[in-house]
Amino acid sequence: MHRIEPARLRAGVGIEDLPPAGVHTGTPADARTLRGRALIFWDPERPGKKRDAIDTDQITPADDCVSESLETLDERWKAGAFRHLMPDFRARVRSGETFLVAGDRFAIGSSREMSPAGLKAVGEEAGTELVIVCGNNMGDIFRRNALNLGLIVVQSPEAVEDARDGDELELDVDTRELRNVTRGRSYTPLPLTPKEDEIRVTGGIMAIGRREVRGSSARPPRIEWPDGRVARGLTTTEQIFWAHRVDRDAEVRPGATLRVYADLLPASDGTAPFAIHTFNTITGGDRLYPRQAAIANDHFVFTGRDMDEKQTSIGRQFAEHYGIVRPYYATPGDGIFHFYFPEQGLVMPGALIPGADSHSRAYGAYGAAGIGVGSTALGFGWATGYAYLTLAKARRVTFRGKLQPWVSGKDVVLALLRRWGAEQSRGMSVELVDADTQLPIPYRNTIANMMAEAEAQNGIFAADDVTYEWYRKRGMRDLPYPRIAPGADARYEIDEELRLDEVIPLIAKPFAPGNAFPAAEVARERIAFEKAYIGSCTNGGYDDLLEAALVVYEARKKGATKAARDLVVFPGSGQVKERIEQPEPRLGGESIASVFRSVGGQIRRSWCGPCFGQGPDALVKGEVAITSFNRNWQNRMGVGGLGYLASPAVVAASALLGYMGPPGELGLTWDPERFGNIAG
């Protein structure tokens, strides 16, 4: 079972060979004023309004998230900045439009640090600094990445509302005061925490890392859990933060930026190169073994493109150099890291796991605090063993009632996102409570995973009997941390209930997971499509695929012989891919894979590809797909393609129907003995 280990120096290296601790003055090195014109992202659907919810897929399309070497990390990131949303972006910045103005929820989505790094580089190539001016609830990972990199971001809804094309703007870098010279107005942006401001004025996370790496290497990690009196007032996430504090006197409260030890610091092949660059910059190179490091090759591995091979080779060479091997290094096909690392015993209840992928929130299904971070936060953690994280306000969702026919974890989370609407979770930490024990681990994985789409800091199910039974069945009994639960006096900004007996099968239409409608109503629209995709990190487990296979198996008895549309399955891990080839009693001894193949379905290797528009299965312009993936944003599954989201059972039914609809459209009647009782 994985445990936090102290720092290990390379052979022949002493503590004194690490960068020395610097002296922090607490003031910017060069107080200055930045000037430029407004570059506004207007909303084409709402004349006169700034565009909300610009996600990182639009800032840096997936095709531009590659790095062919550590020396040319940001070349593609610059070239791809707003490639589809604003093709003349770089030219406009060079012309002096250096204050990017957008609405609320700017830069939601993926952890890709290519986005802030690329924007910063676009400003630098124009001989200036780019300033991001946006409204409320910006993407928390992007915000942290920007601070780490020194990209200037100011949140001011008033400034966004007032700005017009061509307005002259000024920013006092020292005070962060923003002025619209054209309108004669000044704005005080939303404040940073003291620690965040320290990172800003020190020059970013790499400078902080160089200052702290020597001390962190000499200090053994200590995890100490709160006693009952303290725990009574803390949520599950807050208790985990409390236990993992580096600074034992630090107050654990919403809004506080804390140094917290990490149990695991995983990256993908997409996010690893910049993390490696950060680690090397902080440590001085080849002096310290990376701490708690894990890398999974799951994003750019089966594309057949030379540039993608060059990118994955960066992580592979790093792993070889430092002796990072399985299970901490997952080769192509081993699995998507949100499935693979829990399978391997690297995720456990009570753990704190900042992962360089937004769907690291999935670890909340196992009672861990899984939090999406960028590559610089990860590289900093590899160097020091900890991360700087700002604790979000808490909200609680209690699930009560009994699951209804054909309803799975995907339907539950789509219903929740639909309820939350445009504001989503407001960036909070979400305590998820399965009051009536209706949600097995596969369902919890889907719900916690999609707290990324909910724009939450994390979502967590406190470990209960369901959780510990999942570990017991896999022979994992030596769990390192005590069983914890949210305190009776824990404070929640929002406390709500979702009735499971009111949730029905849903289908989310483009371009938001919360844009969900009853699957039976959608069926009446007879929406056609070309592709039906089942799997991914959201619904790629054995039990997820079994649910879909059961629909196919029973539909064959009703006369279904062939899928009406392309049906493709993406297992969540190599282990799952092997298991679905084994006989399954609930399928009359057939395997899951053979049931899919019997109607023309195809089984792919385990990777993320089409979920973010990569590889031969990515959508092309005009293609429509119904999938069990987690995002259906514009261009997400391929430029010009349209993605719909649903549960594995609904996707399987749709593939057989030829139009989008639930299993009932096939004439199937719900039988809990046949379709229920997913074990997890």
C-alpha positions as CSV (number, residue, x, y, z in Angstrom):
1,M,0.0,0.0,0.0
2,H,1.4,3.4,-1.0
3,R,2.5,5.8,1.8
4,I,4.1,9.2,1.9
5,E,7.9,9.0,1.9
6,P,10.5,11.6,2.9
7,A,12.8,13.2,0.4
8,R,15.5,11.2,-1.2
9,L,18.6,12.9,-2.6
10,R,20.5,11.6,-5.6
11,A,23.8,9.8,-5.0
12,G,26.5,12.1,-4.0
13,V,24.1,15.0,-3.3
14,G,23.8,16.7,0.1
15,I,21.2,19.0,1.4
16,E,23.7,21.9,1.0
17,D,23.7,21.2,-2.8
18,L,20.0,22.1,-3.1
19,P,19.1,25.8,-3.9
20,P,19.4,27.8,-0.7
21,A,16.4,29.4,1.0
22,G,16.1,33.0,-0.2
23,V,14.9,36.0,1.7
24,H,11.4,37.2,0.7
25,T,10.9,40.9,1.0
26,G,7.2,40.9,0.5
27,T,7.2,43.6,-2.2
28,P,7.2,43.4,-6.0
29,A,10.7,43.6,-7.5
30,D,9.6,46.3,-9.9
31,A,6.4,48.2,-9.2
32,R,5.0,49.3,-12.6
33,T,1.9,50.2,-14.5
34,L,0.8,48.2,-17.5
35,R,-1.2,49.9,-20.3
36,G,-3.1,48.6,-23.3
37,R,-6.4,48.4,-25.1
38,A,-9.3,46.1,-24.3
39,L,-9.7,42.9,-26.3
40,I,-13.2,41.8,-25.6
41,F,-14.8,38.4,-26.0
42,W,-18.4,39.2,-26.8
43,D,-21.2,36.6,-26.6
44,P,-22.7,36.1,-30.0
45,E,-25.9,34.8,-28.4
46,R,-26.4,37.7,-26.1
47,P,-25.7,41.0,-27.8
48,G,-23.9,43.5,-25.6
49,K,-22.8,40.8,-23.1
50,K,-19.4,39.5,-22.5
51,R,-18.9,35.8,-23.2
52,D,-19.2,33.5,-20.1
53,A,-17.8,30.1,-19.5
54,I,-14.9,30.2,-22.0
55,D,-13.3,26.8,-21.2
56,T,-9.7,25.8,-21.5
57,D,-10.5,23.7,-24.5
58,Q,-11.3,27.0,-26.3
59,I,-8.2,28.7,-25.0
60,T,-5.9,25.9,-26.1
61,P,-7.4,23.2,-28.3
62,A,-6.3,19.6,-27.7
63,D,-4.2,19.5,-30.9
64,D,-2.1,22.3,-29.5
65,C,-1.5,20.8,-26.1
66,V,1.7,19.0,-27.3
67,S,5.3,19.7,-26.5
68,E,8.0,18.0,-28.6
69,S,10.8,18.9,-26.2
70,L,11.5,20.7,-23.0
71,E,13.2,23.4,-25.0
72,T,10.2,24.2,-27.1
73,L,7.4,23.7,-24.5
74,D,5.3,26.7,-25.4
75,E,5.6,27.0,-29.2
76,R,2.4,25.1,-29.9
77,W,0.6,26.7,-27.0
78,K,1.2,30.1,-28.4
79,A,0.2,29.1,-31.9
80,G,-3.0,27.5,-30.6
81,A,-4.2,30.3,-28.3
82,F,-7.9,30.8,-29.1
83,R,-7.3,29.2,-32.5
84,H,-11.0,28.6,-33.2
85,L,-12.7,31.1,-30.9
86,M,-10.6,34.1,-32.1
87,P,-8.2,33.2,-34.9
88,D,-6.6,36.7,-35.0
89,F,-5.9,36.7,-31.3
90,R,-2.1,36.9,-31.5
91,A,-2.2,39.7,-34.1
92,R,-4.6,41.7,-32.0
93,V,-2.3,41.4,-29.0
94,R,0.7,42.5,-31.0
95,S,-1.4,45.5,-32.1
96,G,-1.8,46.6,-28.5
97,E,-5.0,44.9,-27.3
98,T,-3.3,43.4,-24.3
99,F,-6.2,43.5,-21.7
100,L,-8.3,40.3,-22.4
101,V,-11.8,40.9,-21.2
102,A,-14.3,38.1,-20.7
103,G,-17.3,37.3,-18.5
104,D,-18.0,35.0,-15.6
105,R,-16.5,31.4,-15.2
106,F,-13.5,32.2,-17.4
107,A,-11.1,29.3,-18.1
108,I,-13.3,26.5,-16.6
109,G,-12.4,22.9,-17.4
110,S,-9.2,21.1,-17.9
111,S,-6.0,21.4,-15.9
112,R,-4.0,22.2,-19.0
113,E,-1.4,24.7,-17.9
114,M,-0.7,25.2,-21.6
115,S,-3.5,27.8,-21.5
116,P,-2.1,30.3,-19.1
117,A,1.5,29.6,-20.2
118,G,0.5,30.1,-23.9
119,L,-1.3,33.4,-23.1
120,K,1.7,34.6,-21.1
121,A,4.0,33.7,-24.0
122,V,1.8,35.5,-26.5
123,G,2.1,38.7,-24.4
124,E,5.9,38.3,-24.1
125,E,6.4,37.8,-27.9
126,A,4.6,41.2,-28.3
127,G,7.1,42.7,-25.8
128,T,4.5,43.2,-23.1
129,E,2.4,41.4,-20.5
130,L,-1.1,40.2,-21.1
131,V,-3.7,41.0,-18.4
132,I,-6.8,38.8,-18.0
133,V,-9.8,40.8,-16.8
134,C,-12.8,38.5,-16.0
135,G,-15.9,38.3,-13.8
136,N,-16.9,35.8,-11.0
137,N,-16.1,32.2,-10.5
138,M,-13.2,31.7,-12.8
139,G,-11.8,28.3,-13.2
140,D,-9.9,27.4,-10.0
141,I,-7.2,25.4,-11.7
142,F,-6.5,28.2,-14.3
143,R,-6.5,30.8,-11.6
144,R,-3.9,28.8,-9.6
145,N,-1.9,28.1,-12.7
146,A,-1.8,31.8,-13.6
147,L,-0.6,32.8,-10.2
148,N,2.1,30.1,-10.4
149,L,3.3,31.4,-13.7
150,G,3.1,35.1,-13.1
151,L,0.2,35.6,-15.7
152,I,-1.8,38.6,-14.4
153,V,-5.4,37.9,-13.7
154,V,-7.8,40.3,-12.1
155,Q,-11.4,39.5,-11.3
156,S,-13.7,42.5,-11.4
157,P,-17.3,42.1,-12.6
158,E,-17.8,45.8,-12.7
159,A,-14.8,46.4,-14.9
160,V,-16.0,43.6,-17.3
161,E,-19.5,45.2,-17.4
162,D,-18.1,48.7,-18.2
163,A,-15.5,47.7,-20.8
164,R,-16.0,48.4,-24.5
165,D,-13.9,47.7,-27.6
166,G,-10.8,49.8,-27.8
167,D,-11.0,51.2,-24.2
168,E,-7.7,52.2,-22.8
169,L,-6.9,50.3,-19.6
170,E,-4.2,50.5,-17.0
171,L,-3.2,48.2,-14.2
172,D,-1.0,49.1,-11.2
173,V,0.9,45.8,-10.8
174,D,1.8,46.6,-7.2
175,T,-1.7,47.4,-5.9
176,R,-3.6,45.5,-8.6
177,E,-5.8,48.5,-9.1
178,L,-7.4,48.5,-12.5
179,R,-8.4,51.7,-14.3
180,N,-10.5,52.2,-17.4
181,V,-8.9,55.4,-18.7
182,T,-11.5,55.9,-21.4
183,R,-14.4,55.6,-19.0
184,G,-12.7,57.4,-16.2
185,R,-13.4,54.6,-13.7
186,S,-11.2,52.6,-11.3
187,Y,-11.8,49.1,-9.9
188,T,-10.5,47.1,-6.9
189,P,-10.4,43.5,-8.0
190,L,-11.3,40.5,-5.9
191,P,-8.5,40.1,-3.4
192,L,-5.9,37.4,-3.2
193,T,-5.2,35.5,0.0
194,P,-1.9,36.6,1.7
195,K,-0.1,33.4,0.5
196,E,-1.4,33.9,-3.0
197,D,-0.1,37.4,-3.0
198,E,3.2,36.2,-1.7
199,I,3.5,33.8,-4.6
200,R,2.6,36.6,-7.0
201,V,5.1,39.1,-5.7
202,T,7.9,36.5,-5.3
203,G,7.7,35.7,-9.0
204,G,5.6,32.6,-9.1
205,I,5.7,29.0,-7.9
206,M,9.1,28.2,-9.3
207,A,10.7,31.0,-7.3
208,I,8.8,29.8,-4.2
209,G,10.0,26.3,-4.9
210,R,13.7,27.3,-5.1
211,R,13.3,29.1,-1.8
212,E,11.6,26.1,-0.1
213,V,13.1,23.0,-1.6
214,R,16.1,22.7,0.8
215,G,13.9,23.1,3.9
216,S,11.3,20.7,2.6
217,S,13.9,18.0,1.9
218,A,15.3,18.2,5.4
219,R,11.8,18.0,7.0
220,P,10.1,14.5,7.2
221,P,6.4,14.6,6.4
222,R,4.0,14.3,9.3
223,I,0.3,13.4,8.9
224,E,-1.6,14.0,12.1
225,W,-5.4,13.7,12.4
226,P,-7.6,16.0,14.4
227,D,-9.1,14.8,17.7
228,G,-12.8,14.4,18.0
229,R,-13.4,17.9,19.4
230,V,-11.6,19.5,16.4
231,A,-13.0,17.1,13.8
232,R,-16.6,17.8,15.0
233,G,-16.4,21.2,13.3
234,L,-14.8,20.2,10.0
235,T,-16.0,18.7,6.8
236,T,-14.3,15.6,5.4
237,T,-12.2,17.6,3.1
238,E,-11.3,20.1,5.9
239,Q,-10.2,17.2,8.1
240,I,-7.9,15.9,5.3
241,F,-6.4,19.3,4.9
242,W,-6.0,19.6,8.7
243,A,-4.1,16.3,8.9
244,H,-1.9,17.1,5.9
245,R,-0.8,20.6,6.9
246,V,2.9,21.3,6.6
247,D,2.6,24.2,9.0
248,R,0.9,22.7,12.1
249,D,-0.3,26.1,13.4
250,A,-2.0,27.1,10.2
251,E,-5.8,27.7,10.5
252,V,-7.9,25.4,8.4
253,R,-10.8,27.6,7.1
254,P,-12.4,28.4,3.8
255,G,-10.3,31.0,2.0
256,A,-7.0,30.0,3.7
257,T,-4.1,29.1,1.4
258,L,-2.3,26.2,3.1
259,R,0.8,24.1,2.4
260,V,-0.4,20.5,2.4
261,Y,1.5,17.2,2.0
262,A,0.4,15.2,-1.0
263,D,-0.1,11.4,-0.8
264,L,0.2,11.1,-4.6
265,L,1.1,13.6,-7.3
266,P,0.0,12.0,-10.6
267,A,0.3,13.4,-14.1
268,S,-0.7,12.3,-17.6
269,D,1.6,12.2,-20.6
270,G,0.0,15.5,-21.6
271,T,0.7,17.4,-18.3
272,A,4.0,15.7,-17.4
273,P,6.5,17.7,-19.6
274,F,5.7,21.1,-18.0
275,A,5.8,19.4,-14.5
276,I,9.2,18.0,-15.4
277,H,10.4,21.5,-16.5
278,T,9.1,22.9,-13.2
279,F,10.8,20.2,-11.1
280,N,14.1,20.7,-12.9
281,T,13.9,24.5,-12.5
282,I,13.3,24.3,-8.8
283,T,15.8,21.6,-7.9
284,G,18.6,22.6,-10.2
285,G,18.4,19.3,-12.0
286,D,19.3,15.8,-11.0
287,R,19.7,16.4,-7.3
288,L,16.5,15.1,-5.8
289,Y,14.2,12.2,-6.6
290,P,10.7,13.4,-7.5
291,R,8.4,12.9,-4.5
292,Q,5.1,11.0,-4.7
293,A,5.4,11.1,-8.5
294,A,3.2,9.1,-10.8
295,I,2.7,9.3,-14.6
296,A,0.1,7.6,-16.8
297,N,0.3,7.6,-20.6
298,D,-3.4,8.0,-21.5
299,H,-3.8,11.2,-23.6
300,F,-1.5,11.2,-26.6
301,V,-0.6,7.6,-27.0
302,F,-2.5,6.0,-29.9
303,T,-2.6,8.8,-32.4
304,G,0.2,7.7,-34.7
305,R,1.6,11.2,-34.8
306,D,5.3,11.8,-34.4
307,M,4.9,14.9,-32.3
308,D,2.8,13.0,-29.8
309,E,5.4,10.3,-29.5
310,K,8.0,13.0,-28.8
311,Q,5.8,14.4,-26.1
312,T,5.2,11.0,-24.4
313,S,8.9,10.3,-24.6
314,I,9.6,13.2,-22.3
315,G,7.8,11.5,-19.4
316,R,9.1,8.1,-20.3
317,Q,12.7,9.3,-20.2
318,F,12.1,11.1,-16.9
319,A,10.6,7.9,-15.4
320,E,13.5,5.8,-16.6
321,H,16.1,8.3,-15.2
322,Y,14.5,8.4,-11.8
323,G,13.4,4.7,-11.6
324,I,9.7,5.4,-11.6
325,V,8.2,2.1,-12.5
326,R,4.8,0.3,-12.4
327,P,2.5,1.0,-10.7
328,Y,3.7,4.6,-10.5
329,Y,4.4,4.6,-14.3
330,A,1.6,3.4,-16.5
331,T,2.6,2.5,-20.1
332,P,0.2,3.1,-23.0
333,G,-2.9,0.9,-22.6
334,D,-2.4,0.3,-18.9
335,G,-5.2,2.7,-18.3
336,I,-6.6,6.2,-17.7
337,F,-5.0,7.3,-14.5
338,H,-8.3,7.9,-12.6
339,F,-9.0,4.2,-13.0
340,Y,-5.5,2.8,-13.0
341,F,-4.1,4.4,-9.8
342,P,-7.0,3.3,-7.6
343,E,-6.8,-0.2,-9.0
344,Q,-3.1,-0.3,-8.0
345,G,-3.7,0.8,-4.4
346,L,-2.2,4.2,-4.8
347,V,-5.5,6.0,-3.8
348,M,-6.9,5.5,-0.4
349,P,-9.5,7.0,2.0
350,G,-8.2,10.1,3.7
351,A,-5.5,10.8,1.1
352,L,-4.9,14.2,-0.4
353,I,-4.2,13.9,-4.1
354,P,-3.5,17.0,-6.2
355,G,-3.5,15.6,-9.8
356,A,-2.5,17.3,-13.0
357,D,-5.8,16.6,-14.6
358,S,-9.1,18.2,-13.8
359,H,-10.8,14.8,-13.3
360,S,-8.5,14.0,-10.4
361,R,-11.7,14.9,-8.5
362,A,-12.7,11.3,-9.2
363,Y,-10.7,10.2,-6.2
364,G,-13.4,11.6,-4.0
365,A,-15.3,8.3,-4.8
366,Y,-12.8,6.5,-2.6
367,G,-12.9,9.0,0.3
368,A,-9.8,10.9,-0.8
369,A,-9.5,14.7,-1.5
370,G,-8.8,14.6,-5.2
371,I,-8.1,18.1,-6.5
372,G,-7.2,19.1,-10.1
373,V,-4.0,21.2,-10.4
374,G,-1.7,22.3,-13.2
375,S,1.7,21.1,-14.2
376,T,3.6,23.8,-12.2
377,A,1.8,22.9,-9.0
378,L,2.6,19.3,-9.7
379,G,6.3,19.9,-10.4
380,F,6.5,22.0,-7.3
381,G,5.0,19.1,-5.4
382,W,7.5,16.6,-6.9
383,A,10.3,18.9,-5.6
384,T,8.9,19.7,-2.1
385,G,6.4,16.9,-1.3
386,Y,3.5,19.4,-0.8
387,A,1.3,21.9,-2.6
388,Y,-0.1,25.3,-2.0
389,L,-3.9,25.0,-2.0
390,T,-6.6,27.5,-1.1
391,L,-9.5,25.8,0.7
392,A,-12.8,26.5,-0.8
393,K,-16.1,27.1,0.9
394,A,-18.1,23.9,1.5
395,R,-21.6,22.8,0.3
396,R,-23.3,19.5,1.0
397,V,-25.5,17.4,-1.2
398,T,-27.3,14.5,0.5
399,F,-28.7,11.8,-1.8
400,R,-31.9,10.2,-0.4
401,G,-34.4,7.8,-1.7
402,K,-34.1,4.7,-3.9
403,L,-32.7,4.7,-7.4
404,Q,-35.3,4.3,-10.1
405,P,-35.2,1.9,-13.1
406,W,-32.3,2.4,-15.6
407,V,-30.8,5.2,-13.4
408,S,-27.1,5.2,-12.7
409,G,-24.4,7.6,-11.4
410,K,-24.3,9.4,-14.7
411,D,-28.0,10.3,-14.5
412,V,-27.6,11.4,-10.9
413,V,-24.7,13.8,-11.7
414,L,-26.4,15.1,-14.8
415,A,-29.5,15.9,-12.7
416,L,-27.4,17.7,-10.2
417,L,-25.6,19.8,-12.8
418,R,-28.9,20.6,-14.4
419,R,-30.2,21.8,-11.1
420,W,-27.2,24.0,-10.4
421,G,-27.5,25.7,-13.8
422,A,-25.1,28.4,-15.0
423,E,-23.5,29.0,-11.6
424,Q,-22.8,25.3,-11.1
425,S,-21.1,24.6,-7.7
426,R,-19.6,28.2,-7.4
427,G,-16.2,26.7,-7.0
428,M,-17.0,25.1,-3.6
429,S,-15.8,21.9,-2.0
430,V,-18.7,19.5,-2.2
431,E,-19.5,16.9,0.5
432,L,-21.5,14.1,-1.1
433,V,-23.6,12.0,1.2
434,D,-25.1,8.6,0.2
435,A,-27.7,8.6,3.0
436,D,-29.5,5.4,1.9
437,T,-26.5,3.5,0.5
438,Q,-27.7,3.5,-3.1
439,L,-24.5,4.5,-4.8
440,P,-21.8,1.8,-5.4
441,I,-18.3,2.9,-6.1
442,P,-18.7,3.0,-9.9
443,Y,-21.6,5.5,-9.5
444,R,-19.7,7.5,-7.0
445,N,-16.7,7.6,-9.4
446,T,-18.9,9.1,-12.1
447,I,-20.4,11.7,-9.7
448,A,-17.1,12.7,-8.1
449,N,-15.3,12.7,-11.5
450,M,-17.8,15.1,-12.9
451,M,-17.4,17.6,-10.1
452,A,-14.9,18.9,-12.6
453,E,-17.8,19.8,-14.9
454,A,-19.6,21.1,-11.8
455,E,-16.7,23.5,-11.4
456,A,-16.2,22.4,-7.8
457,Q,-12.8,22.3,-6.0
458,N,-13.5,18.7,-5.3
459,G,-16.3,16.3,-4.4
460,I,-16.0,13.7,-1.8
461,F,-17.9,10.7,-0.4
462,A,-16.6,10.1,3.1
463,A,-15.4,6.5,3.3
464,D,-18.2,4.2,4.5
465,D,-18.9,0.5,4.5
466,V,-19.3,0.6,0.7
467,T,-15.9,2.1,0.4
468,Y,-14.1,-0.3,2.7
469,E,-15.8,-3.3,1.1
470,W,-14.5,-2.2,-2.3
471,Y,-10.9,-2.3,-0.9
472,R,-11.5,-5.5,0.9
473,K,-12.7,-7.3,-2.2
474,R,-9.4,-6.3,-3.9
475,G,-7.2,-7.5,-1.0
476,M,-6.4,-4.0,0.2
477,R,-6.8,-4.1,4.0
478,D,-3.7,-2.3,5.2
479,L,-5.1,1.2,4.7
480,P,-3.0,3.9,6.4
481,Y,-5.5,6.4,7.6
482,P,-8.3,6.3,10.2
483,R,-11.9,6.2,9.1
484,I,-13.3,9.7,9.1
485,A,-16.7,11.3,8.5
486,P,-17.9,14.9,8.3
487,G,-18.2,16.5,11.7
488,A,-21.7,17.1,13.2
489,D,-21.0,20.8,13.5
490,A,-19.3,21.3,10.1
491,R,-20.4,24.4,8.3
492,Y,-21.8,24.4,4.8
493,E,-22.6,27.5,2.8
494,I,-25.3,25.5,1.0
495,D,-27.0,22.4,2.3
496,E,-29.2,20.6,-0.2
497,E,-30.9,17.3,-0.9
498,L,-31.3,15.4,-4.1
499,R,-34.0,12.8,-4.2
500,L,-32.8,9.7,-6.1
501,D,-36.4,8.5,-6.5
502,E,-37.0,11.6,-8.6
503,V,-34.0,11.1,-10.9
504,I,-34.8,9.5,-14.3
505,P,-32.5,8.6,-17.3
506,L,-31.2,11.8,-18.9
507,I,-29.4,12.9,-22.0
508,A,-27.3,16.1,-22.0
509,K,-27.4,18.1,-25.2
510,P,-24.6,20.3,-26.4
511,F,-22.8,22.4,-25.1
512,A,-23.0,21.7,-21.4
513,P,-23.4,18.6,-19.2
514,G,-26.1,20.5,-17.2
515,N,-28.1,20.9,-20.4
516,A,-29.9,17.6,-19.6
517,F,-33.3,16.4,-20.6
518,P,-35.4,13.3,-19.9
519,A,-34.1,10.5,-22.2
520,A,-37.7,9.5,-23.0
521,E,-38.5,13.0,-24.2
522,V,-35.3,13.2,-26.3
523,A,-36.3,9.9,-27.9
524,R,-39.4,11.5,-29.3
525,E,-37.1,13.9,-31.2
526,R,-35.5,11.0,-33.0
527,I,-32.1,12.6,-32.9
528,A,-29.8,10.8,-35.3
529,F,-26.1,10.4,-34.8
530,E,-23.0,8.6,-36.2
531,K,-21.1,7.3,-33.2
532,A,-22.0,5.7,-29.8
533,Y,-19.1,5.7,-27.4
534,I,-19.1,3.9,-24.0
535,G,-16.3,4.2,-21.5
536,S,-13.7,6.8,-20.5
537,C,-12.6,7.8,-17.0
538,T,-16.2,8.6,-16.2
539,N,-17.9,5.3,-17.1
540,G,-15.1,2.9,-18.1
541,G,-15.2,0.5,-15.2
542,Y,-16.2,-3.2,-15.5
543,D,-19.6,-2.5,-13.9
544,D,-20.3,0.4,-16.2
545,L,-19.6,-1.7,-19.2
546,L,-21.6,-4.6,-17.7
547,E,-24.7,-2.3,-17.5
548,A,-24.4,-1.5,-21.2
549,A,-23.8,-5.1,-22.1
550,L,-26.9,-6.2,-20.2
551,V,-29.0,-3.9,-22.3
552,V,-27.5,-5.4,-25.5
553,Y,-27.9,-8.9,-24.2
554,E,-31.6,-8.5,-23.4
555,A,-32.3,-6.6,-26.6
556,R,-31.0,-9.5,-28.6
557,K,-33.8,-11.6,-27.2
558,K,-36.2,-9.0,-28.6
559,G,-34.7,-9.4,-32.0
560,A,-31.9,-6.8,-32.1
561,T,-29.0,-8.3,-34.1
562,K,-26.8,-5.3,-35.1
563,A,-26.1,-1.9,-33.8
564,A,-27.6,0.7,-36.1
565,R,-24.7,3.1,-35.5
566,D,-21.0,2.7,-34.8
567,L,-20.6,1.3,-31.2
568,V,-17.2,1.7,-29.7
569,V,-16.1,0.8,-26.2
570,F,-13.1,2.4,-24.3
571,P,-12.3,0.5,-21.1
572,G,-11.0,2.6,-18.2
573,S,-7.9,0.5,-17.8
574,G,-6.0,-2.4,-19.2
575,Q,-7.2,-4.5,-16.3
576,V,-10.8,-3.7,-17.2
577,K,-10.1,-4.6,-20.8
578,E,-8.8,-8.0,-19.8
579,R,-11.7,-8.6,-17.5
580,I,-14.4,-7.9,-20.1
581,E,-13.0,-10.8,-22.1
582,Q,-13.8,-13.2,-19.3
583,P,-17.2,-15.1,-19.0
584,E,-19.8,-13.2,-17.1
585,P,-22.6,-15.2,-15.4
586,R,-25.1,-12.4,-15.7
587,L,-24.6,-12.6,-19.5
588,G,-25.2,-16.3,-19.6
589,G,-21.5,-17.1,-19.6
590,E,-20.7,-14.8,-22.5
591,S,-18.1,-12.0,-21.9
592,I,-19.0,-8.4,-22.0
593,A,-16.7,-7.9,-25.0
594,S,-18.3,-10.7,-26.9
595,V,-21.8,-9.3,-26.3
596,F,-20.7,-6.0,-27.7
597,R,-19.0,-7.6,-30.7
598,S,-22.1,-9.7,-31.4
599,V,-23.9,-6.6,-32.6
600,G,-20.9,-5.1,-34.3
601,G,-19.3,-3.3,-31.4
602,Q,-15.6,-2.6,-31.3
603,I,-13.3,-2.7,-28.2
604,R,-10.5,-0.1,-28.2
605,R,-7.4,0.2,-25.9
606,S,-7.7,2.2,-22.8
607,W,-7.0,5.9,-23.3
608,C,-8.7,9.3,-23.3
609,G,-8.5,10.0,-27.1
610,P,-11.9,10.8,-28.5
611,C,-13.1,12.3,-25.2
612,F,-11.0,15.3,-26.0
613,G,-10.9,15.1,-29.7
614,Q,-7.8,13.0,-30.4
615,G,-7.0,10.0,-32.5
616,P,-9.0,8.2,-35.3
617,D,-12.2,8.1,-33.3
618,A,-12.4,11.9,-32.8
619,L,-15.4,13.5,-34.3
620,V,-15.0,15.4,-37.6
621,K,-17.1,18.4,-38.6
622,G,-20.8,17.6,-38.7
623,E,-20.5,14.3,-36.9
624,V,-22.8,13.7,-33.9
625,A,-22.0,11.2,-31.0
626,I,-23.8,10.0,-27.9
627,T,-21.3,9.1,-25.3
628,S,-20.8,8.2,-21.7
629,F,-17.9,10.8,-21.5
630,N,-17.9,13.8,-19.2
631,R,-17.8,16.9,-21.4
632,N,-19.8,17.9,-24.4
633,W,-18.4,21.4,-24.8
634,Q,-17.9,23.0,-28.2
635,N,-15.2,21.2,-30.2
636,R,-14.4,19.0,-27.2
637,M,-14.7,15.7,-29.0
638,G,-13.4,17.0,-32.3
639,V,-13.6,20.3,-34.1
640,G,-17.1,20.8,-35.5
641,G,-18.5,17.7,-33.9
642,L,-21.4,17.5,-31.5
643,G,-21.4,15.4,-28.3
644,Y,-24.3,14.3,-26.2
645,L,-23.9,12.7,-22.8
646,A,-25.7,9.8,-21.2
647,S,-25.3,6.7,-19.1
648,P,-23.7,3.5,-20.5
649,A,-27.2,1.9,-20.6
650,V,-28.7,4.8,-22.6
651,V,-25.8,4.9,-25.0
652,A,-26.1,1.2,-25.6
653,A,-29.8,1.4,-26.2
654,S,-29.3,4.3,-28.6
655,A,-26.7,2.4,-30.6
656,L,-29.3,-0.3,-31.2
657,L,-32.1,2.1,-31.9
658,G,-30.3,4.4,-34.3
659,Y,-31.7,7.4,-32.5
660,M,-31.1,8.7,-28.9
661,G,-33.3,7.1,-26.3
662,P,-33.5,4.9,-23.2
663,P,-33.6,1.1,-22.9
664,G,-37.4,1.2,-22.7
665,E,-37.5,2.2,-26.4
666,L,-36.2,-1.2,-27.2
667,G,-39.2,-2.8,-25.4
668,L,-37.1,-3.8,-22.4
669,T,-38.8,-3.9,-19.0
670,W,-36.8,-3.1,-15.9
671,D,-36.1,-6.2,-13.8
672,P,-33.9,-5.4,-10.7
673,E,-32.7,-9.0,-10.7
674,R,-31.4,-8.6,-14.3
675,F,-30.3,-5.0,-14.4
676,G,-29.8,-3.9,-10.8
677,N,-27.4,-4.8,-8.0
678,I,-24.2,-3.5,-9.5
679,A,-21.6,-4.6,-7.0
680,G,-18.9,-2.0,-7.5
